[in-house]
Amino acid sequence: MAKVKTTFFCQNCGTQYAKWQGQCTACKEWNTIVEEVLQKEEKSGWKMPDSSVKRVSKPLLIQDIDTSQESRLDTMDVEFNRVLGGGIVPGSLILLGGEPGIGKSTLLLQISLKLPYKTLYVSGEESQKQIKMRAERIYPGITNCYILTETKTQNIFKQIESLKPDIVVIDSIQTLHSDYIESSSGSISQIKECTTELIQFAKETATPVILIGHITKDGNIAGPKILEHMVDTVLQFEGDRNHVFRILRANKNRFGSTNELGIYEMQGSGLREVSNPSEILISKKDEDLSGNAIAATLEGMRPLMIEVQALVSTAVYGTPQRSATGFNAKRLNMLLAVLEKRAGFRLGAKDVFLNITGGINVDDPAIDLAVVAAILSSNEDTPLHKDVCFAAEVGLSGEIRPVQRVEQRIIEAEKLGFASIYVSKYNKISLKNSGIKIHLISKIEDLVNQLL
């Protein structure tokens, strides 16, 4: 009988202790340290089925390493490929996290059904019949996807040896458990051990593995932070359950950029790729309304045209309200102070409400000018022309500051049919024969004079 050793782990950060204590000294959380039993025996998680002699890795000169076989696998999903950097790298480990019910399982099942490769979809949360019902709703065609409902890693590897899939999807990593760890599924030690076995399998067989991870109430992926360090790519699937749009971001990517963005629309038949989100994020109106302005923003390398809505009204109570949805509320207060000081608008006694349509959050400073224009339009109750858009940052002294990649924003605005765009005078623009009129302004007073 192997000797059993007891250790203590913090369930919040994964720090290990020799004995129990009330507060974790690493993350300062209280009552998060629990006892876990580790089985002290020789581990043999994943083994190559035909390797009786253990291989020893040898050092190679970097120019002698062969990468000719490392072509990416096409997922048949344009948005997913864009976020990954062009497709799935063989032997990589991808972690997808998101809120409950946001559509993580739907997204990966949809991709698994469309893949032209032999795919093994392992679920520890749903039965095979439940997955079949969803698969018929999402993609009723003939696929190369195999469904396995199992939570023990040793049994999963036995099925992998016999099936030899090209891609493995695990839903989710928190439901797996290994025989070599005696603690329950979802614990710190189980997540680390199961992930280690999957990494060893992925690297030795060059088979990509995609994991679904649960998140905590703080929005972080559940389990130890080392889980995000171990995997090659960390994807975040986010959105508001009350809206139909879902956004896929890369928080970490060893094989590509983390600036890319994928947008999906949730429908009854699954997730639909949104190839041109600008047309959806801008509402179609028959009449001009005050308080609306269009901003030319960037999400990663992707230009987006989004609609900014503002409402300025007289404060009913003593203290005026400042509310922003999808925009930084502190930055809104800063822009209101600039309008008060530099442009002479008395907004201190008025309520100001700001909304970014589509339920998305925008951090691009180039949206500042559109926010100011929407606030001025609502304050004066004068609608802006629907063919006008804005792309510039507003400084504290009221100057209109230049933004990066302004030509890409102008081309996107012209493609969508806008007649004019307001940008900073200090941007270097080399576009010739452009079909859109470019207004160059240097101060916020210039914007006020031209708009009103």
N, C-alpha and C positions, 0 to 999 in steps of 0.2 A: 504494500500500500504506500503510495507516494505521500510525502509529508505535505500537510496543508498549512499554508501561511495566510494570516489575516492582515490586511492593510486597510488604510482609510484614505478615501479620495474625496476631494471637493467636487460636488456635482455641477458647480458653476464654471470653474476654471480648470479642473483636472489636477490640481496640486495634490501630491501624495504625502501622507503623514504616517508616522509610526504609531500614534495613538489618537484617540478622539479629542477634539477641542471644540469649543462653541463657535469661534469666529475663524474664518480662513484668513491667514496672514497675507496671502497674495492678492485676493480680490476684495477683502474686507466684508464679505457677505457672512451673515449669521445663519447657523443651523443648516448648512449645506454639506457638511462632512458626514459621510456614511461609511459603514464598514462593508468591505467586499472581500470575498474569499478567493484567493488565487491558488490554483492547483499547480504545485511545483513539480513539473515533469518535463521531459524533453518534448519540445514542440515540433510538429511535422505537418504544418498546415497544408500548403499547396506543394505538390511534388510533380515534376514532369513524369508522365506515365511510362516513358521509355528511357528514363535516365537512372541507371543503377549506380553510376559513378558520379559523384558531385563535381560539377564543373567549377574551375577556378578562373576568375576573371583576370586578364592580363592587361597591363598598361599599353596603350597605343598612342602614337603620335596623332595629333588632332587632324592632320591632313590625310592620315591613313584610314580614318574611320569612314566606312561606307554608308552613305545615306541614300543611295539610289532607290532602295526599296521602300523608303518612308513616304510614299505618296498618301495624301489625305483621302479619307473615305467621304464620299458625297452623301449627305443625309437626305437629299431630295427636298430639303426645306431651305429656301433662300435666306430667311431671317436667321435660322439656327446656324447655317454655314457662315453668315456674316459675323455673328457674335463670336464664333469659335476661331475666326481668322481664315476661313476657306474650307472647313470640313474637319472631320475627326482624325487626329493623328493616331496611327496604330500604336498600341501599348500605353495609351494615355488613360488617366483616371479623371473623370469629370464629376463634379459634385453640383447638384442643382437643389437650391433651397428656395423656400417661399412660404407664405401664409397658408393655413389649412383652407382647402376649398378654392384656391386660386387657379388650379389647373395644372399642377406639376405632373401628376400621373397621366392626365389626358394628353399633355404635350408629348411626353416620352412614349406613350403607347401609340399615339398618332405617328410619330417618327419611326417607331419600330415596325409598324404595319406597312409603311411606305418604302422602307429600306430594301434595296435589291440584294442585300446580303443575308446570310443565315443569322437570325437574331434570336437570343434567348432572353425572354422577359421574365424575371423572377420577382414574384410578389409575396410579401409576407403579411399583407393587410387585406387582400381580397381573394375570394375563391376563383377558380378557373371559369365557372359559369358567370360570375359577375363581370369578369374581364371580357368574356365572349359577348355579353350583352352590350357593353360599351363599345367593343370593337366593331360590332355590326352597325352601330349607330354612326361611328366615326368614319370607318373605311370598310365597306362591305366586300371589297375585291379579294382576290387570291393573293396571299402573302407568304413570306418565308419566315414568319414569326412563330416561335414556340413559346408556350406559356407554362411556367412551373410555379407552383405554390409551395414554398419551402422556406424555412428560417434557419436551419442548421447549415453552416458553411461546408462541413464535410460532405453532406448529401448533395449540396449544390455542385461541388467540384467533381463528384462521381458522375453526375449528369453531364457536366461540361466535358469530361473525358470521353464519354460515349457519343455526345452530339457534335463536339468540336465546332461551336458557333463562331461567327466572325465578330459579333458584337454582343456584349452582355449588359443588360439593364437590371439594376437592383432597386426595388421599391419596397421598403426603404432601408437604409443602413442601420437605423435605430431598431429595427425588428430582428436583425440577424443575431445569432449567437454561435459561439464556438465551444467544442467540447473541452478545449484546453483551458478555459476560464470558467470558474464555478459561479460567477455572479450572474444576475439576471440580464435579459436583453435591454439594451438602451443605456446600460451603465457605462462609466468612463472606460473601464478596462475592456469591456466587450467591444465597444466601438473601435478602440485602438487596435485590438487583436484582429477583428474581422477586416478592418481596413488594411492592416499589414498583410494579411493573407491574400486579399484581392490585389494589392499592389504587386506582390511577388508573382501572382498568376499573370497579371497584365504585362509586366516587364519581360517575363521569361517566354511568353507565348506571342507577344506583340498583338494581343487582343484588347481592344479598347473596352473599358468598363465605365458605365454611367450610373452614378448613385443619386438617389433622391434623399435629401436630408430634411428632417423636421427643424423648425426654428422655435426659439423661446419667445416669451412675451415681449422681450426687448428687441426682437427682430434679428437676433444672432442665431447661427446654426447651432442646434442643440448638440451637446457633447463637448469634448475638450477642444480647445483652440488649435491643438496640434493637428486635428483632423483637416483643417483648411491648409495647414502647411504641408501635409503629406500628399495631398492630391495635386494634380497638374493644373486643373482649371476649376474655378469656383464661379458658378452662375447664380444670379439672383432673379427669380421670377416674381414680379411685383405688379401691383395694380389695386384698384378699388373694386370690391365685390359688387358695388352698386353701379359700376360702369362696365362697359363691354370691352374696354381695351386692356391689354396686358403687355407689360414691357419686360423684355429679357435683357439683362445686363451682365457683363463679365467683371467680377470684382478682382479676379486673379486669372491670368492666362500666360502660361509659360511658352505657348506656341503662337501668340498673336497679341493684338492690341486689346487693351481694356476699355478703349473709348467707343467701341461699337455698340449699337443698340438695335434690338429687334422688336417689332411691334406686331401684336396679334389682336384679332377681334374674336371674342368668345361668342360662339353661335351654338344652336342646338345640335349641329352636326360636328362639333369640335371647334378647334382653333383655326381661324383663317388668317393667312399671312397678309399683312397690310403693306403692299409695295409702295403706295404713295400716301403716307399718313396726313400730309398737308391738306388734301382735299376733304378728309374726314374731320380734322381738327378745326376747320373753318366752317362755321354754320352758314347755311344758305338762307338769305333773308330777301323778301320781296321789297321791303322798305328800309330806308336808312334809319338807324337808331343811334342815339348819342351814347357815349361811354364805351364804344367798341373800337379797338385798334388791332392791327395785324403786325406781329413781330416776326422777323426773319432770324431764327435761332439755329443753333447747331447742337446736336446730340452726338458726341463723338465725331465721326467723319461725315455724319449725315445731316444735311440741311432740312429744317422743318419750318413750315409757316404755321404759326399758332395764333389763336385769337385771345386777346386780353380784354376782359370786361371789367369796368369800374362803375361804381355808383357813389355819388357824392350827394349827401342830403343834410339838411339842418339837424343838428343834434337835439333830440327830444329831452334827454336827461342832461345833467350838468357836465358830465365828462364825455367827450366825443369818443366814439368807438373806432378802432382800427382793426380790420379783419382782412386776412389774406388767405386764399386757398390755392395751393400750388406755387406759392411765391413766398420768399422770406419776409416775414412781418417786420423785422428790424430794418431791412433794406427799404421797405415801403415807407416807414417812418422817416428814414433819411431823405428819400425823394420828396416827401411832403414838406420837409424842412427846407430843402433847396428851392421848391416852388414858392414857399412863403418868403424866404429871404431874398432870392435873386429875381423872381418874376413878379413879386408883389401880390400874389393871390392869398387871400385870408382864408385858410382852411383849418385854422386852429379850433374853430367852434363848429365844425361840420364832421359828420360821420363819413368815413371812407371805407368802402368794401371793394375788394379786388378778387377776381377769379380767373384762373387759367382754365380754359375749356378743355374737355376731354378727360379730366381727372388725372392729369400728369403733373409732375413737379419739375420746375425749370430752375437751373442754377446758372445759366448763361447770363453774364452781365449785359449782353447786347439787347436784352429785353427791356432795359431801363427806359429807353426813349419811347417805346410803345406804351409802357405803364404810365409815363408822364402824359402822353397824348390822350390816352383813355380817360385819365383823371381830369384833364382840362376840358375834354369834350363833354363829360358828364357834368362838370361844374358849370359850364356855360350853356348846357343843354343844346349843344350844336353838334350834329352828327358829322363824322369825318367821311370823306369820300371812300367808297368801298374798294377803290382801285389803288389805295395808298398803303404802303407798309413802312416799317421802321427797323433799323439795325444800328444801334449805337449805345455806348455806355455814358451815363451822366455822372460827372464828378461833383464834389462838394462845393466847388466854387461856381457851379452852373455851366462848366465847359462840357462840350460834347466830345467825348473821348473816342478814339478809333478802336475797332475790334478786329480780331484775327479772321482771316479767310473771308473778307467781305465780298470778294468777287464771286465766291461760291454761293453766297447768300443772294447776291444780285441775280445770278443766272437762274437760281431756283424761283425767285420772285417773277422773273420774266417768263419762265416756263409755265407758271400758273396763271398768267394773264394779268399781272399787276401793271399799272401804267406808270407809277412813280414810286421811288423809295428814298427815304431820308437817311443819310449816313453822315459820319463825321467828315469835316473838311480836311482833317489830317490823315485820312486813309489814302494810301497810294493805290489808285485804281488805273489799270492799264487796259480796260475793256474798250474795244473799238466797235463802232457800228452796233451799239446796243439798242434794242428796241424799247427799253424802259428809261424813263427820265430820272436822272440821279440828282437829288437835291443835296448840296454840300452845305452844312451848317456848322458853326463853331461854338455858339452859345445857346443856352436854353431860351433866351429872349428872341433869337432868330426863329425858333420853332413856334413860339407864341404868335409872333407877327405874321408868319406865313400861314398858320392853321386858322387863326381867329381874326 
